[in-house]
Amino acid sequence: MTETLGETQQNDVFGYIDRYSDIFVDQLRKLCRQPSVSAQNLGLDEAAQLVQKLLSGTGFENELFHPTKGPAVIFAELKSKTGGKTLVLYNHYDVQPADPVELWTNPPFSAVLENGRVCARGASDNKGNIVSRLMAINAFLKARGDVPVNLKWVIEGEEEIGSPHFSEFIEKYKTRLSGDAAIWEFGGLDYDDRPLVTLGLKGMLYIEFKVQTALKDSHSARAAVVENPAWRLVRMLDTIQDEYGRILIEGWNDDVKPFTAEELESIRQIPLEEHSIRNELGIKNFLYGLTGFEFKKAFYGNPTANIAGIWSGYTGPGHKTVLPSVAQAKMDFRLVPNQDPVKLAGKLKQHLERHDFGDIELTLQAENPAARTPINASIAKIAAKAGKEVFHKESVTLVTSAASGPMHYFTNTLGLPTVAIGCNHPQSNTHAPNENQRIDVFIQASKWVARVMDDFGKNG
């Protein structure tokens, strides 16, 4: 039936997952009921202790690393009796804020079961993937008495705010994090339930701007003679990107590493999901008329300059004739390989000064370089083959995700070929109200991870 896993052994591991999946659904619901919002410093210690308890109950030796600031990072190890290959796993236990709470059908941390889904903030991102992997590891230990590879597992609590203290953990544990490959925190299925194998992440530079033109707000009658900070902020933002999406900051794209011919061919083969995305968002067209191959190449390969938030003055009901004193905005810049976010922050500051906006306060809130694993890496091929065998559909390999995260510590610093696979699905409402985790994908993805572990242990 398979080349690497005998039919009896596979049935034992997969059978255990099927028989005891309800237990792990309950574990997921319990973990989701514990709020763990890093942006609000809410429930992080309690969530770390709960994850640590789940790991200990499975047989992991684990310890907590406490950075100078911020929540604990959990480092856990489980050694195979047969030695051999080592896989490093990465996840995070923090979640996004639940706001706007009024748009949730059920309370965001109630973890109700509805239509075959666990509905809760964090159910998909990222607690579902944590427990799904635990289910696979438990299955190996119960069905065989051993895991097929040595496992090292890192679970942090600040990914949703840019992992600002994760470098301290990497610096201390670098020598202990040696391995042969890594499995990243997310992944799953596309709109047609095809398994996705993602080989990289875009980088991130997150900036907050603040413009202050007076000591306090005043009557809007003074707008004839007193500068409005919102107008100044808008005019500054207009210098960053033109109407065609080109980033106008001098030297911004100087270090961009273009796709290789092999990567471009892989992008060309990615099934189009334009109609699904348009239907989900209720839009008619994409920016600049993008479609087909150019749409895919832009989505996965273009740096971006996104205004994530902008506010000033009065925003309540009715009207208030006020001249605000302060205007603020947040921007996230998505980066591609070879772009250095710290270097680009300097270019942005120079850009503001060059355009007479040097008085605008600029705060760097988060930064991560891009990460990418070669298409021909052993773990990439094994993950794609295993996905096809578990889900009975051809796997789709993505050269990179359009999202960001601290994967560069694994690919660039630790030198680990890294794939993102997991139990996510495109209707999970990640980062939005009514986030949910499909239970069927949660179970099947556990088998996918189990299969990858077993195949990598023998052929990686």
N, C-alpha and C positions, 0 to 999 in steps of 0.2 A: 504493500500500500504506500509506503514511503521509503526514502533512501536512508534516513537517519534515525527514525523512531519506529520501532517495531509496532505492529498493529495492536498487540496486547498492551504494551506499555502506553501507547498513545491513548487507547481506550480507558486505561486506568487513570491517567492524568486528566483527560478531558471528562471522563465520567465523574471523577471527584468534583470537578468544577460544576458540572450540571447538577449533581446531587445536593451539593451544599451551597449553591449560589445564594439561597435565601439568607443564609447566615451573613454573607458578605454584603448583601443589600442592606441588611439591618445595621451592619458596621458602618456602611456609607451614610445611612440616615443619621446615625448617632454622631458621626464626625461632622456632618452638615449642620446639625442642630447647635454645634458649638461655633458661635461667631468667631471670626479671625480676620478682621479687617485691618490690614497694615496701615492704610491711609489714615485711620482713626485710632490706631493703637488699641484696638478692641479685641479682647479675648485671645491674644497671641500666646501668652504663657500657657493658658489652659489647653489650647489646641496643640501646642508642641508636646505637652505632657500626654495628651490623648494619643497622638501619633506614636510617641515613644512607647506607650503601653501596648499598642497594636503590634509594633515591631518586636518588642520583647516577647509577647505572647506567641509570635511565630517562630522564635528561636534566634533572632538577631542579637548580637552583642552591639550595644549602642551607647553613645555618649552625646552630651550637649556641648556645643561650642557657643560661648557668649561673646559676641563682639563688643567693642567699646560702647556702642549704642545699638539699639534695636533688639529684636527678638532672637531667640536661640536658633542655631542651625543644628540639625540632627545628623550625626554621622553613624551609620550602622553597617555591620559586616556579618556575612554568613558565608562560611567556607564550605566548599564541596569536599567530601571525603576523598574524592579521586583527584583533587587538585585541578591542574589544567588551566583553561582560559578564565579570564576575569572580565566581568561586565560591570560598569559603573552606571548606576541609575540616578537620575536627577528629577526631583519634584519640588513643589512648594505647597505649604499648608495655608498660606494667606490667601484672601479673596478680595474682590473688589467691593466697594461700598454698595449697599442695596438700593440706594436712591435711584429714581424716585419710588419710594415704598408704595405710594398710592396706586401705582400701575401693576402691582403684583396681584395675581388672583388669590394666592394664599400668602400668609406671612413668610418673608424671605428665608427665615431660618427654621421653618416648621418641618421641612423635609417630608412633605406629604407624598403618598403614592397616588399617581393619577395617570390613567391611560398608558400604563406600562412604563412610566417614567418616575424618577425621583426628582421632585421639584424643590429647588433650594438654591440660594446663592452658594457657589462653590461646588455644586453637584457635578458639573462638567469641568470646571476650571478651578481647582485641579484635584479635588478630593476623590472624584470618580476614578481617576487614573492611579492614585495612590492605592486605593482599596482593590482595584482590579488587578494590579500587580501582586499585591499581597495574596489574593486568591490563587494566582498562578503558582506562587512560591509555596503556599500551603499545600496545594495539590501535589507538587513534587515530593514534599516531605512526607505527606500521608500515603501517597500511592507508591513511592519508591524508597522512601527513607533517606533521600539525599537530593540535593539540587545539582543540575548538570554543569554549572559553572560557579566559580567564586563570585560572590555579589558584594558590591560596595554601594551603599545607598546614601545619597545626600538629599535632605529635605529641608528647605529654608523657609523663612517667614516674611520675606520682603520683596518677592519677585514682582508683585503688583505695583510697587512703587520704585522699580528700577534697580533692586538689589544693591542699595547704596553701601552696605557693609559686607557684602559677600566676598570681596577681595581679601578681607582679613582672614576669612576661613580658608580660602584657597592658599594664601601665603603660609598659613600654619600647617595645613594638611596636604600640601602639594606632594610630598614624597609618599604619603599613605594612599594617595588617589591613583596610583599607577594601575593600569589595566590594559586591555586589548581593544576595547570599544566601549561606547556609552549609548544608553537609551534615554532620550530626552523626555520632557514632562508631558507633552501633548501629542495629538495625532488621532487618527480614526478614519472616518468614512467621508466620502463626498456626497453630493446630492443624489447620486444614483447608487449609493451604498457600496462604492468601490473603495478598497483599502488604500489609504494614502501613506506613502513613505516620504517624509520630508528630510532633506539633507542640510538644511541651513536656516539661518534667521537673518533678517536685516538688522542693522545696528540702530541705535537710538540716541538722539540728543534731545533732551527735554529742557526747555527754557521758559522762565517766567519773566515778563516785562512789566515794568511799573513806570507810569508817567505821572508826575505830580507838578501842577502848575500854580497851586496856591496852598495856603495853610489850612483852609477849610472850604466847604461848599458855600455857595452864596446864591443870591437871587439871579435868575436867568436873564433879567434885564441887563445885567453887567456883561452879557455875552458880546456886546458891541465893542467892549474895550479890554476884557480879560480873556486870556486864552483858555479854550476848553481842552482838557487833557485827552478826551476821547477822540477829538479831531486829530490831535497830534499823533496819538497812537495809531489811528487808522492810516494816516499818511505814511507813518513809518512802516507799517505792515505792508503797504502797497509797494514798497521798494524791494521787498524780499522775493516776490514771485510775480511773473507777468501773467497775462491772460491765457497763455498757452502752456502754463505749468512749468516754465523754465525758471529755475532758481537763479536769482540775479546777484547773489553774494559772490564777490570776486574770488576766483580760485576754488569755488566750492567743489567742482567736479574734477579738479586736477589729478587726484589720486585714484579715481574710480577704476576698478579692475573690470574690464568687459567680460561678458560670458565667453567661454570657450566654444568652439564649434560643436563639441559633444554636448555641452550644456544647452546650447541653442536648439539642437536637434531634439533633446529631451523635452524642452519647453514646447516645441512644435507638436510633439506627440501627446501632450496633456489634453484630455478631453475638454472641450469648451463647456463652460457652465454659465455663459453670459445670461441666458434666459432665466436661469434659476436665481441668479443674483438680482436681476432686474425685478423679477416677480416678488422676491423677498422684500426688497426695499421700496417697491412701488415706483420705480423710475422707468423712463422710456429709453434713455440713451446714456452712455458713459461719456466722461469728459473727452473733449476734443474729437468726438466721433470714433473713439478707439473701438476696434473689433478684431476678431480673429487672432492671428499670430501677434500683431502689434499690441493688442489688448493684453495678451498673456506676457509678452516681453516687458511691457510697461509695469504691469502689476508685480511681477517678481523681480524686476531689475532696475527700476527707476528710483533714485532718491526722491524723497517727498518733503514738503514744507506744509504742515497741517496746523491750522489754528484750532486748537482743542477747546479753547474757552476764551471769552472776552466779556468784560463787564465794567460798568461805570455808572455813576449817578443813580437815579431812581428807577426801579424795575417792578414796583408793586402795582396793584390795581389802580385804575383811575389815572389821574395826572398830577404831577408835581413839577412846577416850573423852577427847576434847580440848575445851577451851573456847577457841575461836579469839580472837585479839586484833584481827584485821583482817577486814573483809568489803568486797567491791568489786562493782560492777556497771557495765555499759556500756549506754547507751540511745541509740537513734537516733530522732529526731523528724522525720517527713516533714512538709514545709510546703507551702503553696499560695501562689499569687501575692499579693503585698503583705505577707506575713509576713516580718519582718526577723529572721534567726536570732540576730544579736548582741543585739538588743533583747529577744528572747524568752529568751535565756540570762540576762539580767538579771531578767526576770520569774520565771524558775525559781529563781534565788537568793533573791529576795524571798519566794517561796512557801515555801522551806525555812525561812527565818527566821521567817516568820509561823506556821509549824506546829511551831516549837521544834526544828527540825533544822539550825539554822545552823552547828552544829559539823561537819557532814558536808562533806568536801572535794569540791569540784566542779571538774572540769577540762574545758574546751572543747577537743575534739580536732579537730573539723572543722565547717565551716559553709558552706552555699551557699543563696542565695535561689532561689525557683522561677523558671522561665522558661516563656514561652508565645508561640507565633506565631499570628497570626490565621488562621482557616480559609480566608479568601478570598485569602491571599497567593499570588502567582504561582507560587513554587517549590512550594507545597503542591499546587496543582492539577496542575502539570506532573509532580510525583513520583507522584501518584495515577494519572494517565493512563498514564504510562510503565510503572508496575507492572502495570496491567491488560494492556497490550500485550505485555509480556515473559512474564508468568506465565499469561496467558489466564484470569484470574479477577479479579472486581471487587475493587479495592483497598479496604481498610478504613482510614479516617482516624481516628486517635486524637487527641483534643484535647490530651492529655498522657499521659506515661508515669507509672506509679506509682513509678518509680525516680528516682534523683537524680544530679546531676553538675553541672559548672561551665558549663552552657549559658547561664546568665544573663550571662556575660561577652560572649557573642555577641549575644543578643537585647536585653539591657538596656543594656550598655555600648557595644557596637559598632553596635547598631541593625540587625542583620542578621536578616531572616526566616530561620528555621532549621528544617530537616526532618531527622528521623532515619530513614534507610533503610539497608539493608545485607543481610548474608547470614546472620543469625541464624535459628534455628528453635526451637520450644518444647521440644524434647527434647535441647537442647544441653548440659544439666546445667551451665549457667553458675554459677560460684562453688561447685560441688559436685564430688565425685569423678566420674571418667569424663567430664569435659567433652569435647565433640566438635564437629566441624564437618562437616555434610553437604557432600560435594563437589558434588553437583548444585546445591544452593542457592548455594554459593560461586561457581559458574560463572554461573548465571543472574542472580545479584545483580550480578555484574560488568557484564552486559548492561544491567541496570536502571540502574545508575549511569551507564553510557555514554549511555544514552538520555536520561536527565535532563540530563546535561551538554550534549548536542547540542540538545535542545529548548529548554533554558534560554538557550543561546547565541543562539538565533534568536527566541524568543518571551518570554524572561523580562522 
